[in-house]
Amino acid sequence: MNLSGSPVTLDTKGGKTTILRNGHGIPEISAKRYEDAYYGMGWVHAHDRQLQTLLTRLLLEGRAAETLSGEPALVEIDRYMRRMRFLPDPDSEIKKLDPEVRRHLEFYTMGFNHYLETHGAVFEFRLLGYKPEPWRIRDSLILGKIMAFLGLADAQGAMEKFLVQMVQNDLSEKKLRELFPYLSERIDYALLKKLELAPPLVPEALKWLSKIPKMTASNNWAVSGRLTASGKPMYCSDPHLEVNRIPSIWQEIVLRLPDNVVMGASLPGVPGIAIGRTKNLAWGATYSFMDMIDYRIEECRDGRYRRGKQWKPFAVREEVIKVKKGEPVVEKVYENEHGVLEGNPFQEGHYLVMSWSAARACGAGEFNGLLALPHARSAREAMACFRKLEALSFNWVMADSSGNIAYQMSGRLFKRPRGVSGLVPLPGWEKRYSPRGFVSPTQLPSALNPPEGFIVTANQDLNRLGKAKPINLPMASYRADRIAQLLKKKKKLTVDDMKRIHLDLYSLQAERFMRVLRPLLPDTDNGRILREWECSYTPDSRGATLFESVYLALLNTVFGDNGMGREVVDWVMNETGLFNDYYGNLDEILMNPRSAWFEGRPREELFKRAIKEGLTAKPEPYGKTRLVTLSHLLFGGKLPRFLGFDYGPIQLPGGRATVPQGQIFKSAGRVTTFSPSYRMIADLAEHALHTNIAGGSSDRRFSRWYMRDMENWLKGVYKVLS
């Protein structure tokens, strides 16, 4: 029973559940009850995305070295996952599920396992000698939860460690506070210099970590019916993820119920539609940049940590990591009330303990909220669903058929003492910094039917919309500002207008910098090319290439030469995503004529120096500098190209600050990207979705649906689901 040309019929408790592919290769599941639809979804995910789902589970469980290979990289990733233990008490979380939600998860699990039992493992697992265990509810819980940490909360933590490193390298406090404008507390330089920072994962391990799906930056917006041609609200979404991997993180699915249709993007391994619509409601998410990480400093010796004059023992957890064709590795994990220690407590010194707000007693809320969405009839009801989410800190935007648009931030935010930003590690032994619980979701940023008639989120600072202030390291607002600018240009917006916004390549960042750069440019060939550039990142633009070169030179001239060192700037830019997330803070410094980072020299002098350096670049068409290959999840780069497991190279559209963010950088030597992984437009006046996806429906290389939608994605062509 394969999902190819003919429909597949499954016997479920509610009767017959039918699955067929539409002309776009997207599975459509028809059922009489929601639980039967989720049974079908589990079957579909096992059919189309078994490799992706089960490989992710092995990585999350810390069992990759045991089941796949004993290579050192997998041992390292297993050590990391065992240390973190993202779902420490799955049984308790399962008990917290609403009865109906639990039933939906049970049926999804049964559907997934039905396929495994009747069809067996995909050939990749047979090749590796791995026989998959049945899927469990806890597997869905941990997969839903991990999405909130990897590439999101942990990026915040990495930036906070970077702050510590700058203190240890004697960066002045004035420069530090300029770089981190939300810093409000006194910085104890002496204490931070005592800290011994644990080394990061080995680069090879990070390459494996990148195989786990994760959100990064994104756009979404909703427009009131009074601004649309149809008279009904419109909702648009384009989550920016790593697109240079196959398969895409998303699988599109349509669920047909007697009284409803649910369609959009699903995450294989998780029941439900993460970004999509029903007949009454459309919704989607961007990352909120809520600070969910607090570090504590612990003074350690003899396996203990200090509390006043007392020394208390850490709780010790021993993780045994089995290694295929090798000896087991024992990982000892030291924990206290603040979290997991990053260091050896038997070596006297000061170490960090990381507290993630969702580390404990979280996981069930995500499903209690998201699986209730198909039943929500209004934006207000959807807001209540999103307030149940604890581990996932996202900006949820929605629109309903009654004419409402709304915004709600989700996530679990620490209650912090007055004057504490959350950016600086705190001494764990001081009672005034003891955990205080969490902020009520009703205090988080939200909005319902704002007077301007639209809501836009693009990872910018949205603290103004809530009583709590969860964001201390936002992304720059250029994308959000550009979307808002384009929405204001026309009185009666259409679906075609939204498509044009999705694909808009104009950069407000470039416009801002060019106002300063243009008068300083020399009368040379490259100087004239950049002077005449219209700030659009089109593939044939040579100005965009030169601007990027000058911008990088600016970062090296100001932040490299005047504080961090060029080697540090180059490493952060080329080997991490930190400056790709937080470049807005850098821009504010560069645009401030009196910045401490200029060390008393005129801004124009430093800009001229950067221009001279940056204009030495070859003015190639921008598209030629944006070539990336989409690599297969398991075999990427390992098999001959003619077999077709990898795809491309393609030209990644866009730039750092364009609406379709097109960032290319390295993570531990591996090329990665931020780019729209999925584009979706919903006009609530019609029962349809306009979409394209960076990939296809199936992770089976020899399926006709393997990369079916990729050409549409590259060309900006939208299919219609109805």
N, C-alpha and C positions, 0 to 999 in steps of 0.2 A: 504494500500500500504506500505509494509514493505520491507526493504532491507535484505532479507534472501537468499534464493536460486535463485529466479527468478529475472531477470532485472526489474528495475522500469523505466517507461517512463514518462517524464514530458513534457507538452506542453509549450514551451517557444517561445518567439517572433521570434527566428531564425529557428523554426521548432521543431522537437522532440529532446529532450535531454535524453540520456539513462544512467542509473546508474546501475552498477552491481559490485558484489564483486568477486575479483579473488580468487585463491586457498588459498591465505594467509589471506583472510578476508579484504583486502584493497579495498575501493571503487574506481572504475574507472569510470570517467564521460566522456562520448563522446558527443560532441556538435559541431555545425558548427561555432559558434562565441564564443569569450572569455566571453562576458557578460552572455551567456547562460551557459557556463561552471561554472562561478561563481554563477549563480543561483543554479545550481546543488550542488556546494560546500556548499552553505548556507543550502540547504535541508539536505545534509549529516551531517553537523555539528549539526543541530537540531535533527536529527535522532539518531546519535551515541553519541553526546557529549552535549546534552541539559542540563543535570545536571551541568556539569563542567562550561559551558558557562554562564548560567543564574545565578548560584550561585556566580560566579566571578563578574558579573555585579552588583548584589545586594551589595556585599562587596565594590566595587569601588564607587558606588553611595552613600554610607553611608546610606543604607536603610535596613540593615540586621535586626536591632532590631525591625523595623516596620513590616517586612514581615515574618521573620523566628521565632524569639523568643525574648522576652524582657530580656534575661539574661544579667548581667552586662558586660560580655565580648563583646557582640555584640554592646552594647551602646558605649563602649570604642572605638571599631574599627570604628563605625560610626562617633564618634567625630573626630577621626584622619583623616578619609577620607574627612569629611566636611571642616576641617581646611585646608587640603592640596589643595582641589579643583583642581584636576589634569588637568581638561580641562575647564578653566574658561569661555571661549567664544566659544562654539562648533559651533555656526552658522558661525562665522568668519572663522573658520578653514575649514568648509565644502565649503565655497565660494572659498577658495584657492586651492581646488582640481582641477587638470586638468580635462577638460570635460569628456574625456574617462575614467579616473580613477573614477570620480564621478559616471559615468554610471555603472561601474563594481561594485562599492559599493552598488548602488541602487539595482542592480540585485541580489547580494549576500543577501541583506536584504530581498528582496521579496521571495527568495527561502527559507530562514530561517523561515519567517513568514507563508509561504505556508504550511510548515510542522506543525507549531504550530496550524494553523487554522484547518487543516484536521485531526490531530492526538491528539491534546491537550497536556497537561503537563504530564511529567513522574510521576510515582507513588510517588516518594519522595516529590515532590512539592504538590501533592494532599494530602499526609499524613500531611504536614505542613500547609495545608489550603491556599496555595499560588497559585494564578492564574497568570501566567506570562504575562506581557505586551509585545506587539510586539517589535521585535528587531529594532534598529534604526542605522543609519549611525554613529551618535555620539557615540554609544556604541562600535563600532569597533575602532573608533578613540581613545577613552580613553583606551581601552584594549591594543592597540598597543603602546600607550604612556607610560602606567604604567610599561610595561616591562623594561623600561629604568631606573626606579627609585628604585623599591622595590628589595632589595638585591644587588643593584648595586650602584647607586649614593648615596643612603642612607647609605651604608656601608662605603663609603668615609667620609660622614658626621659624622658617629659614631666614626671613627678613629680620626677625627679632634677634636671631643669633648673629646676623650680619652687623646689627647695631652694636652688639657686645664686642665683636671683632674690631670695629672701628674705635671703640673706647680703648681697647687694649693696644691699639696702634696710635694712641694719643691724638686722635682727631679732636679738635677743639669743641667745647660744648656749644659755642655759637653756631658752628657749622652743623653740628649734629642736630640741633633744634630746628635749623632751617630745613634740613633734609627730612626730619620727622616732625612736621608742624603740630601734630596732635600730642606730642610729648608734653605732659603737664607736671610730672613729679620731679623731685630732686634726683639727680643721678649720682649714685655713690660710686665714683670712679675707682676708689681704692678697693671696694668689694668686687666690682666687676673685673678688675685686673687679676684678682685671685682665682677667677673661674678657670677651670680646665674644660674646654669644649671637647666633646667626644668627636672623633673623626666621622665623616659621612660614610654611607655605604660605598663599597668599592664601585668604580664606574661600571664594570660589567654587570653587577647586580642591578644597577639602575636601568640598564637596558631591558632587563626582564621586568622590572617594576613598571616600565612604560607600557607593557602589554595589558595592564589592568585599566579598564575604561575610566575616564575621569572628565569632569567638566572643567573648563577654564573660564575664559571670558565669553560674553554673549551679548546679543541685543534682543529686546522685545518691546513691543509697544501696542497700545490700544487706542482707538480713536472713537469718539462719540458719534452717534448717528447724525447729529446736527452738522458734522463736518464731512459727511460722506455722501456720495451720489445716490446710494441705495436708501439712505435714511436710517439705516441700522448700523450698529457699531461694527468695527473691523478690528481683528487681532492679527499681529504679525510676530514671528519668532525666527531667530537664526542662532542657535547655540554654537559657539566657537570652541571647537575641540581639535584634537590631533586628527587631521584628515589623511595623513600619509601612512595609514595602516589599513589593512584589509583583514576582516570586513569592517565596515562602518560600525561605530558603537550602537547605532540605532537600527531597528527593523520596523518598517511601517506595517501596520496591521489595521484591518477594519473588523469591528465586532458588530454584528447585526442582531439586535434583539427585537421582539415583537413591538415594543413601544419606544425604541431608541436605537441610534447608531452611534458607536464610539469609534473614532478613527484618529490616527496620528502615529507618532513615534513611540515604540516600546523599547525597553532595555532587556535584551535576552537574559533570562534567569529571574526576571521580576514580572509578576502579573500586573496588568494595567497599562494605561497610556500615560506616559510622562508629559508629552507635549502634544496637544490635539484638541478635539472638540466633540461635543454631542450636539443634539438638535437645539439644546438650550444654552450651551456654554462653550467658550473657547478659552484655552489657558496655555501657559508655558512659563519657563523660568530662565533667569540669568543668575550667575553667582553673585551673592550680596557683598562679599568681602567683610562679613562680620568677623570680628576678632574672637575666635573660639579657643585660642591657645593662650594659656598663662604659664610662664615659667617660674619656678621657685628655685632658689639657691639653697643647697643643703651642704653644711659642713660635716664631713665624714671622717671616721677613723675606726679601725677594727671592726668593720662591717656595720657600724652604727651611725646615727645622725643625731645632731645636737638639738635639744629642746631646753633652753635655759641652761642650768647646770647639769641636767641629766642627758644621758646618751641612750637612745632607744634603738633596738634592733630593727632592721628592715625585714619586712615579710619577704621570704625567698621562694620563688617559683622556679622549678627545674623543668626545662623543656628538652625532651630527647628528640633529636632530629635524625630520622633514619636516612641513610645515604645509599642509593642504588649502587651495588657492587663496591661498597666501602664501609668503613667503620662509622657507627653513630656519632653524632656530635651533640654534646650536652651544653645547653645554653642556660646559664643562671640569670634570673631576672630579679632585680631588687626593687621593691615597691614600698611606698608609704601612703599616707592619706592624700598626698598631692599627685601621685602618679608614679611613673616608671623612671628610675634613676638612669641617667646617661653617664655612666662611669663605674669605676670599681670602688666600692666603699671600704675595701681593705687597704687601699692606697690613700693615705691621709691627704685631704684636700677639699676643695669646694667644687661641687658638680651641680648640673642642672637636673631638675625633675620637671617633666612636661605634663601639664594638666590640659587635657582636651575636654571641653565642656560636655561632649557627648560620649565620653569614654565609658561611663557606667550608666546603667538603667536607661538605655536608649535603643531604639530600633523598631519597636512596635508602633510608635506614633506615626512613622512615615507611612505605613500601610493603612492604619486607621484613617489617616487623612486622604491619601491618594486614591485608595480604592472606594472612597465615598464620593469622589468627584463625579462619576457618571450619573449619580442620583441627585446632584446639586442642580437646582433649577434657576439659580440666580448667582450673580457675582458675590452678593453678601453671604450666601450659603457657602460658596467656594472659599471665601476668606476664612470662614470658621474651620473649614477642612485644613487649610494651609497652616493655621495656627497650631494644629496638632503635631506638626513636624518638628522634631527636635534636633536630630543629627544633620539634616539637610538645611543649610543656611542659604536660601535662595530668594531672589526677587521674583515673586509670582505676579504676573499681570494677567488679567482676565477681562472678558466681555461677555454679556449675555444677550439673549434674544429680546429681552424686555427693554433694552436700551442703556443698560448700565455698564460702566467700565470701572475697574478697581485695581488696586495694588496692595499686596501684603508681603512683608518680609517674614520668613520662617527661620527657625533655628533657636538654639539654646545659648543664651548669653549669660556669662558670669555677672553676678552682682559684685561690683568693685567698690572699695572705699573711695570717698570723695578725693579727687585729685590724682587718682591712679589711672593712667591711660591704658594699661595692659601691654605696653610696648617694652617695658624694662623688667627683667627678672627681679623678683622680690625675695628677700630673706625668709626662708621657710620657718625659721625659729621665732619670728615676731608674730605675736598673737593678732595684732591689728591687721595682718594680711591673711588671716585664716579664711578658708572658704566661707562664703556667705549665702550660698544658694544661687538661684537663677532669676533673671528678670522675667516678669510675666509677659507672655506673647502679646497681650493687649497693649504693651508699652512700646512694641517694636514699630518701625516705620510702616505706615499704611496710608491709603487714600481711596476715597470712593467718589466718583463723578467730580473730579476737580474742575474748577471754573474755566480753565484753558481748553477743555474739551479733549485732551489727550494725556496719556501717561507714557513716558519713555524710561526704560532702564537699560544701561549699558555699562554696568559695574562701577558707576560713578558714586559720589558721596550723596546718600539719601537720608542722612541723619536728621535733616530739617523736618522730615515727615513723621517723626516719632518722638515720644517722651524720652525713651532711652536713646543713647548715641552709640550704636554697635560698631561703627566703622572708624578705624583710626589709620588705615592704609588703603584708601580708595584708589581705583584707577582714574586716569584723566577723564574729563567729561567730553572730550572732542566728539566721540561717536554719538553720544546722547544729544549733544548740542546740534550736530549736523542733522540728525533725524528730526529733531524738533524744528529746525530751520526749514527743512523740506516740507514738513507737514503744514507749516504756516503759509507756504507759497501758493496753495490752491484751496479754494473754498469747498469744492465738492470732490472729495478724494475717491478714487476707484481702485480696484484690484491692480490694474496696470500701474497706477501711481506707486503702490506699495512694492511692486516688483522693481521699479526703477530705484526706489530707496534702498532695497536690499542690495542692489548692484552698484550703487553710487560710489565712485572712486575719488571724490574730492576730499582733501585733507584740511581740516581747520587747523591742525597743528602746523602744517606747512605754511598755510596762509599767515598764521601768527608769527612764525619765525622769519618768513620772507619779508615782512615789513621792516625787520631789523637788518636782515642780510642784504637785501637788494641794493641799498645805497653803498654798501661796502664792497660789492663785487668788482673785480678788475675787468678791464676791457680786453679780455682774452676770449678765445673760442669757447672754452668751458664756462667762463664767467658770463658770456652772453647767453649761452644755452640755459643756464640756471636763472638768469635775470628774466628771461622771456617765458619761463615755465609757469603754467597756469594752475599749479598745485593739485593736479590730478594724476593719480597713479595708473595711467593707462599703460598697456603692455609695450607700446611703441615709444613711451616717454623717456628721453635721455635726461631731462631735467630731474625726474624723480630719482634716478640713479645717482646723480651728482648731489642732490639734496641729502640723500641718505649718507653719502660719504662725508659731507660737511657736518651733518648732525653727529656722526660717530666721532669725527675729529673734535667737535665741541665737547663731547663727553670726556674724551681723553685730555683735552687741553685744560678744562676746568676741574673736573673731578679726579682725573688721573694725576696731572702735574701739581695740583693744588691740594692734595689731601690723601686720596686713596692709593695712588700709584697707578701707572698705566697698565701694569701687569694685572692688577686687581680688576680694573675696569674691563680690560679685554676678556678676562676669565668670566666675569659675571655676565657680560654681553654675549659671549660665544658659547659658554658651557652651562648656563643656567637660564631660567625664565624670569629671574627676579626683576631685572630692569624692564622686561617686556610687560610685566604686571604693573610696576610702580614707577614708570617713567614720568608720570605726571608731576611727581615731587621734584624730579630733576629739572623738568621744564620750568617750573615756577622759579627755581633758583636762577636758571639761565636767563629768564626774562626780567629778573630783578636787578636794575643797574647798580644797586648798593649792596649786593649780596656779599656776605663774608667770604664766600668761596672765591671771589675775585681778588682777594688779598690786597685791596687798595688800588688795583689797576683799573683803568676804564674798561667797561664792558666791550666797547668797540675794539680795543686793542686785542683782547683775547679772541673776539670773533674774527678779526682779520687774520690772526695766526691760524685759527681753525680753517678758515676759508682757503688760505694758501695751501694747507695740508690736504684738505678735502678735495680741492679741485685738481689734484694730481691724478685722480681716478680716471679710468677710461670711460667715456660717456656712452656705455652700451645701452640699447633699449632695455627698459626696466624689466620687461618680461623675461629676457634672457638671464637675468640674475635671480629669477624666481622659480627655477626648475627643481622639482622634487619628484621622487619616485615613491609610489604607494607600495609598501612592503607587506607581504603576507604575514599574518600573526605568528606563525610558527616557522615557515620556511623562507621568510624575507631575506633576499640576498644570497641564499644558499643553493638555489637550484638554477639551471640554465634559463635564460630569459625567455626562450622560445616556448617553454612550458606554460607561461602565462600566469604564474602565481602572483607575481608582482605586476604593477601597472604603471605605465608612464615612460619617461618623465612627463609631468604636466606643468603648466605655468600656473602658479598659485596667484590668484588675483588679489589686489588690494595691498595695503600697507599697514603700518602700526596704528594709525589713527583714522583710517577710512571705515565706513560702515561695515563692509565685508572685511574685517580685520584679517590681514594676510601676513602673519609673522612667521619667520623661519629662524630657528636658532638650534643650538645643540644642547642636549642634556646628557652629560657624561660621554661625550663623543658621538652621540647618536642624533641625527637630524630629526627635529620634531617641528610641529607647526601649531599655530592658532588660526583657524579658519572656519567659516560657516559649514558645519557638518550636515545641517538640515535646514532647509528654508520652508516656511509654512505661512500661508496667508488664509485667513478665514473671514469672509463677509457673512455676518449673521443673518443677512437677508436671503441667503441661499444655503442649501444643505450640501455643502461641498468644501473641500480643502484644495488649495493650490500648493503644490510641493515639489521639491527636488531634493535629492540626497547624494552625498559624496560616496557613492558605492552602489550596492545592490542589495537584494533581499537575502541572498544565500551566501554562506561562507564556503560552499562547495565549488572548487575551482572549475569543474567541468559542467556546472549548472549554467543554463542560459541566463540565469538571473544573477550571476556572480557580480558583475559590475554594470548591470543593466541601466542604471540611472546616471552614470558618471558623465556621459556626454551632455545630458541635459543640464547637469550641475555646472559643468564648465561653460556652457553656452548661455546659462541663465534662462533656460526653457523650463516651464512649469507644467507638470501633468495635473490632472484634476481627479480627485477622489470624491465620489458622491454616493 
